[in-house]
Amino acid sequence: MQQREGSAGGRIVAIDILRGVAILWVVLFHLWGDLEFFPGAPQAYYEQLTWQVRHDQGAWRTFTSFTDLLFRDGFQGVPLFMMISGLSLTIAAYRAGDALSWPSFFAQRFRKLLLPYWVGVALTFGVMAAIAWRQISVGGGDFGSHFRDGITISLHSTINIDGGVVFASVALLPRLWRAEWFFAPQLALWFVGLLAQYYVLFPLLFAVMRRIGVLPFLVTTFALTAGANWWIIDQYGAPEFKFAMVTGWAPFRLFEFTAGMAIGWLLVAPEARRTLAVLRHPASIVAMLALGFAAHTTGDLLIGRWSVRYWQSLALPLTTLGLALLALPLLVRRPGRVDGSAPVRALTTVGVMSYAILIINDPMRLVASQLRLEDVSQGIWWTFLVAVYVPASIALAWPLARVLGLMPKRSPGRDRAVPVIRPGAAAAGSVEAVQPAVSGG
């Protein structure tokens, strides 16, 4: 059996690059969305961009319309992360081979998923307490009132804290049971409950994929995802009317995870060698990019369009398919010298710290909202945006990631070519080799 570059051990640099892109996309979406409040459906931003182009409104307006669309779609960094999770877990399972132990798998995965989550919960409540004390110093009042009903997000939204919200945030699973607890109150960490579902489903999905084949597996899970969303539309009129359900429960977005599993198979399974060679051909890369752009744009234009009724059920599966096809040229390429360049190494470092960055990002959003509430000077505000919001999120995430064990043992970008493994040799590696959650799998 021959295995490709990076398939027999160590980290695959392209995956960390994709993680880095995804986390920066999400963080910028949070910043832009908090300032925009409340963004419309993506269709409105496509129309804005095409109008600027058709009416020749100038390069700057066209550029800002494009960035508005790019930032508006930043929520799709989450499906991208779920795809990376499916990819990473599949690679880990293939690497482990016959040595794979599901109890050990679950113990490792959930430890690296839940411990950082609880740190994020504590950090968010701590920052909220600090903001409550700040509000007392500015305008008086008592701590309890400010903490329960005085903290804002996006300037215009108040975070209400009660016993149920605290319980849901600590226990995690109650977030999935009641819509009012879904964002309670660590807004960005809702994904942990979704990822936990994928972890539980993975052994079954992995067995099914290997039994029926990758293509039938993809078609089936695409259909199941579309069917679940079709049911929501039939019962409630539109996915948006059951936002917490379609966002937080695996059946309504399963394809994002299984698409990643298929890519993981492509990268490491011996039987995928010929397919991988075909996809590395320049003509295949052009086709993947064109089809990916078409699928993603079509799905994007279906989001929030109630007039198309049941066609909305294809929105998430199509955008996910588009993201997968757009990411494939990066993921299937052979490692090169560029992987060791400073920009790529910086991006991969951001990628492996992505879970920690997301944990830091929520408190940053609360601080940003408080600064806007106090109507600070433009100088202070822009200093915070440029020098603190993103740079400090990354800088503070590094020690947090180190403490939580989220950093790789080897520096990203240093993987060397993997030697050929003789026929019959067991695949090397372990489940531990791939990072969990936002920082990996």
DARALIN-V172471 format. One record per residue. N is the residue number from 1. RES is the residue in one letter. PSI is psi in degrees with one decimal (none if undefined). D_CENTER is the distance of its C-alpha to the mean C-alpha in Angstrom with 2 decimals. Layout:
n-><N	N>
res-><RES	RES>
psi-><PSI	PSI>
d_center-><D_CENTER	D_CENTER>
//
This chain:
n-><1	2	3	4	5	6	7	8	9	10	11	12	13	14	15	16	17	18	19	20	21	22	23	24	25	26	27	28	29	30	31	32	33	34	35	36	37	38	39	40	41	42	43	44	45	46	47	48	49	50	51	52	53	54	55	56	57	58	59	60	61	62	63	64	65	66	67	68	69	70	71	72	73	74	75	76	77	78	79	80	81	82	83	84	85	86	87	88	89	90	91	92	93	94	95	96	97	98	99	100	101	102	103	104	105	106	107	108	109	110	111	112	113	114	115	116	117	118	119	120	121	122	123	124	125	126	127	128	129	130	131	132	133	134	135	136	137	138	139	140	141	142	143	144	145	146	147	148	149	150	151	152	153	154	155	156	157	158	159	160	161	162	163	164	165	166	167	168	169	170	171	172	173	174	175	176	177	178	179	180	181	182	183	184	185	186	187	188	189	190	191	192	193	194	195	196	197	198	199	200	201	202	203	204	205	206	207	208	209	210	211	212	213	214	215	216	217	218	219	220	221	222	223	224	225	226	227	228	229	230	231	232	233	234	235	236	237	238	239	240	241	242	243	244	245	246	247	248	249	250	251	252	253	254	255	256	257	258	259	260	261	262	263	264	265	266	267	268	269	270	271	272	273	274	275	276	277	278	279	280	281	282	283	284	285	286	287	288	289	290	291	292	293	294	295	296	297	298	299	300	301	302	303	304	305	306	307	308	309	310	311	312	313	314	315	316	317	318	319	320	321	322	323	324	325	326	327	328	329	330	331	332	333	334	335	336	337	338	339	340	341	342	343	344	345	346	347	348	349	350	351	352	353	354	355	356	357	358	359	360	361	362	363	364	365	366	367	368	369	370	371	372	373	374	375	376	377	378	379	380	381	382	383	384	385	386	387	388	389	390	391	392	393	394	395	396	397	398	399	400	401	402	403	404	405	406	407	408	409	410	411	412	413	414	415	416	417	418	419	420	421	422	423	424	425	426	427	428	429	430	431	432	433	434	435	436	437	438	439	440	441>
res-><M	Q	Q	R	E	G	S	A	G	G	R	I	V	A	I	D	I	L	R	G	V	A	I	L	W	V	V	L	F	H	L	W	G	D	L	E	F	F	P	G	A	P	Q	A	Y	Y	E	Q	L	T	W	Q	V	R	H	D	Q	G	A	W	R	T	F	T	S	F	T	D	L	L	F	R	D	G	F	Q	G	V	P	L	F	M	M	I	S	G	L	S	L	T	I	A	A	Y	R	A	G	D	A	L	S	W	P	S	F	F	A	Q	R	F	R	K	L	L	L	P	Y	W	V	G	V	A	L	T	F	G	V	M	A	A	I	A	W	R	Q	I	S	V	G	G	G	D	F	G	S	H	F	R	D	G	I	T	I	S	L	H	S	T	I	N	I	D	G	G	V	V	F	A	S	V	A	L	L	P	R	L	W	R	A	E	W	F	F	A	P	Q	L	A	L	W	F	V	G	L	L	A	Q	Y	Y	V	L	F	P	L	L	F	A	V	M	R	R	I	G	V	L	P	F	L	V	T	T	F	A	L	T	A	G	A	N	W	W	I	I	D	Q	Y	G	A	P	E	F	K	F	A	M	V	T	G	W	A	P	F	R	L	F	E	F	T	A	G	M	A	I	G	W	L	L	V	A	P	E	A	R	R	T	L	A	V	L	R	H	P	A	S	I	V	A	M	L	A	L	G	F	A	A	H	T	T	G	D	L	L	I	G	R	W	S	V	R	Y	W	Q	S	L	A	L	P	L	T	T	L	G	L	A	L	L	A	L	P	L	L	V	R	R	P	G	R	V	D	G	S	A	P	V	R	A	L	T	T	V	G	V	M	S	Y	A	I	L	I	I	N	D	P	M	R	L	V	A	S	Q	L	R	L	E	D	V	S	Q	G	I	W	W	T	F	L	V	A	V	Y	V	P	A	S	I	A	L	A	W	P	L	A	R	V	L	G	L	M	P	K	R	S	P	G	R	D	R	A	V	P	V	I	R	P	G	A	A	A	A	G	S	V	E	A	V	Q	P	A	V	S	G	G>
psi-><129.7	140.7	146.7	179.8	127.3	-0.1	-17.9	-0.2	162.6	-179.4	148.9	116.0	-40.1	-33.5	-41.8	-34.0	-45.7	-39.3	-43.7	-44.2	-44.5	-44.6	-37.9	-37.0	-44.8	-45.5	-43.0	-34.1	-43.2	-45.3	-50.3	-44.0	-37.5	-36.0	-35.8	-45.4	106.3	126.4	144.0	-172.2	153.0	-31.8	-39.3	-33.4	-29.5	-44.5	-39.4	-43.6	-47.3	-34.0	-43.0	-40.0	-46.3	-36.9	10.9	58.3	3.3	158.5	-40.1	-45.6	-37.9	-42.1	-46.1	-30.4	-38.1	-44.3	-34.2	-44.6	-42.5	-45.7	-37.2	-36.2	4.2	-21.3	-19.7	-0.6	-27.2	-50.9	-34.6	-41.3	-40.2	-36.0	-44.7	-35.9	-46.8	-40.7	-48.9	-41.8	-37.2	-43.0	-44.6	-40.8	-41.8	-39.5	-40.6	-31.5	-135.6	-15.4	-2.4	125.3	115.2	-39.5	-42.5	-39.3	-51.9	-40.8	-44.9	-45.6	-51.0	-29.6	-45.0	-11.3	-45.8	-36.9	-49.1	-35.2	-47.6	-32.6	-41.4	-39.5	-49.5	-41.6	-43.0	-45.9	-35.9	-43.7	-38.0	-39.7	-41.7	-40.0	-38.6	-43.2	-38.1	-42.4	-34.4	-43.3	-27.6	-44.9	5.2	-160.9	-176.0	156.3	-45.5	-44.0	-44.8	-41.9	-40.4	-38.2	12.7	-6.1	135.6	159.0	139.4	21.3	-43.5	-9.4	131.8	136.5	116.9	125.5	127.6	-176.1	-38.1	-40.5	-43.6	-44.3	-45.5	-39.7	-36.8	-44.2	-17.1	-60.3	-35.6	-20.1	-31.8	-14.3	-32.8	130.6	-34.8	-12.9	-1.2	-40.7	33.1	110.8	12.8	88.8	-42.0	-16.7	11.7	-28.1	-20.0	-40.1	-38.6	-45.1	-35.1	-38.2	-42.5	-38.1	-45.3	-37.5	-20.9	-46.7	-41.8	-47.1	-39.5	-42.4	-41.8	-44.2	-42.8	-27.4	-45.3	-12.8	155.4	-45.8	-50.4	-35.1	-45.0	-45.0	-43.2	-46.6	-29.9	-47.0	-40.2	-41.2	-47.0	-39.6	-40.3	-41.6	-32.9	-42.2	-42.0	-44.6	-41.3	-37.4	-35.5	-5.7	-38.1	150.2	-32.9	-24.2	-14.0	53.2	-49.6	-36.8	-50.3	-20.3	-37.3	-10.4	133.3	-40.1	-26.9	-3.6	25.3	-35.0	-28.3	-36.4	-43.5	-29.6	-40.8	-39.0	-41.1	-38.7	-38.9	-43.3	-45.1	-36.8	-27.5	-19.8	132.9	-37.4	-8.7	3.7	-45.8	-41.5	-41.5	-41.2	-40.3	-42.6	-18.6	-8.7	140.7	-38.6	-38.1	-39.1	-43.7	-43.2	-42.5	-42.7	-42.4	-47.4	-37.3	-44.4	-43.0	-46.0	-44.0	-44.4	-42.0	-48.0	-41.0	-41.5	-16.2	-18.3	127.7	7.1	88.7	-24.5	-22.5	-4.5	-115.3	-20.3	-22.3	-22.7	-17.1	-5.3	-57.1	-45.0	-37.8	-42.0	-36.9	-44.6	-42.1	-45.4	-41.9	-45.2	-37.3	-30.1	-22.8	-43.8	-36.3	-43.2	-30.8	-10.0	156.4	145.3	145.2	-177.6	-30.0	-25.4	-23.7	1.4	157.5	-46.1	-41.1	-40.3	-37.7	-42.8	-39.8	-34.2	-42.8	-39.8	-45.0	-17.7	8.7	-38.5	-46.0	-38.1	-42.1	-37.5	-41.1	-30.7	-37.5	-50.9	-35.1	-38.6	-37.9	-41.9	-43.0	-42.9	-39.4	-40.0	-40.7	-37.4	-36.8	-3.5	53.2	165.3	158.2	-34.9	-45.4	-42.9	-48.3	-31.1	-42.1	-46.3	-46.2	-42.2	-13.5	-53.2	-60.4	-49.2	-44.4	-33.6	-42.5	-43.7	-41.9	-26.2	-28.1	-54.6	-33.6	-44.8	-37.6	-45.8	-39.1	-1.4	27.9	-10.7	143.8	156.2	-24.4	145.5	136.5	145.9	-3.4	3.0	135.9	169.3	138.7	132.4	158.0	137.4	129.9	148.8	135.0	-12.3	146.9	145.0	136.2	172.2	178.1	167.9	-29.8	-13.3	-20.0	132.2	154.4	171.1	-140.0	-28.9	9.1	-88.7	none>
d_center-><33.13	31.47	27.87	26.10	24.96	22.63	22.85	25.30	23.86	21.95	18.57	17.78	17.32	15.57	12.56	12.43	13.01	10.05	7.89	10.08	9.76	6.03	6.69	9.96	8.95	7.25	10.32	12.68	11.68	12.52	15.67	16.74	16.19	18.16	20.88	21.00	21.10	20.73	19.13	20.61	19.36	18.15	21.62	23.31	21.62	22.56	26.05	26.19	25.37	27.85	30.45	30.30	30.81	33.57	35.46	35.18	34.02	33.58	31.02	29.58	29.02	27.52	25.16	24.07	23.64	21.35	19.24	19.23	17.85	15.22	14.15	14.53	12.04	9.39	8.02	7.11	4.31	2.80	5.45	5.01	3.17	5.83	8.06	8.08	8.92	11.63	12.80	13.21	14.97	17.17	18.20	19.02	21.04	22.94	23.68	25.07	27.28	30.06	29.30	26.11	26.64	24.41	25.59	24.72	21.34	20.56	22.09	20.08	16.68	17.32	18.96	16.06	13.73	16.31	18.28	15.66	14.79	18.52	18.87	16.35	18.49	21.63	20.52	19.63	22.94	24.73	23.66	24.60	27.94	28.51	27.90	30.31	32.92	32.42	33.10	36.24	37.49	36.96	38.25	39.59	38.96	37.92	34.83	34.13	34.11	31.83	29.35	29.39	29.48	29.39	25.91	24.06	20.61	20.62	24.40	25.25	23.53	25.07	23.41	25.92	26.26	28.46	28.92	26.74	23.74	24.32	24.74	21.55	19.48	21.26	21.56	17.97	19.09	21.19	18.16	17.99	21.75	22.41	20.68	22.07	20.39	16.84	15.92	18.63	18.54	15.39	13.51	10.01	10.52	11.12	8.15	10.48	13.02	11.09	10.11	13.78	14.98	13.45	15.12	18.32	18.27	17.58	21.27	22.52	20.12	20.90	24.59	24.54	22.87	25.53	28.28	27.88	26.30	23.03	24.04	25.40	22.35	20.07	22.61	22.99	19.38	18.97	22.15	21.19	18.02	20.19	22.99	21.16	20.21	23.80	25.12	23.30	24.78	28.13	28.26	26.85	27.05	23.47	19.93	19.76	22.65	20.67	17.35	16.59	17.68	15.83	12.52	13.00	15.08	14.26	17.21	16.02	12.85	13.97	14.05	10.36	10.98	14.51	13.90	12.14	15.17	17.48	16.25	16.73	20.17	20.91	20.39	22.48	24.67	28.27	28.90	26.15	28.04	29.81	26.84	24.96	28.08	28.28	24.72	25.53	28.43	28.21	29.06	26.21	23.75	25.22	25.03	21.35	20.54	22.94	21.85	18.14	19.02	21.31	19.03	16.13	18.76	20.56	17.69	16.79	20.47	20.63	18.14	20.40	23.58	25.62	28.60	27.28	27.13	26.07	24.55	21.58	20.72	19.74	17.31	14.00	15.40	16.65	13.68	11.76	14.95	15.09	11.77	12.98	16.37	15.43	13.57	16.51	19.03	17.09	16.47	20.05	21.92	24.25	23.71	25.83	27.25	24.60	22.22	24.55	24.73	23.93	21.18	19.30	19.93	18.65	15.36	15.01	16.00	13.30	10.84	12.55	12.65	9.02	9.31	12.67	11.80	9.66	12.73	15.05	13.51	14.59	18.17	18.20	17.61	20.50	22.68	22.11	23.14	26.15	27.26	27.26	29.11	31.71	32.01	32.08	33.58	31.78	32.30	30.54	27.66	27.05	27.53	24.80	22.36	23.27	24.17	22.26	19.04	16.88	19.40	20.09	16.50	16.26	19.85	19.59	16.46	18.56	21.21	18.88	16.96	20.46	21.85	19.15	19.47	15.97	17.60	18.89	22.63	22.98	21.94	19.29	21.13	24.30	24.05	27.32	28.33	28.49	32.05	33.13	33.39	36.65	36.82	36.59	34.84	32.07	28.55	27.85	24.96	23.56	20.67	20.27	19.63	15.87	13.72	11.85	8.66	6.10	9.18	9.86	10.57>
//
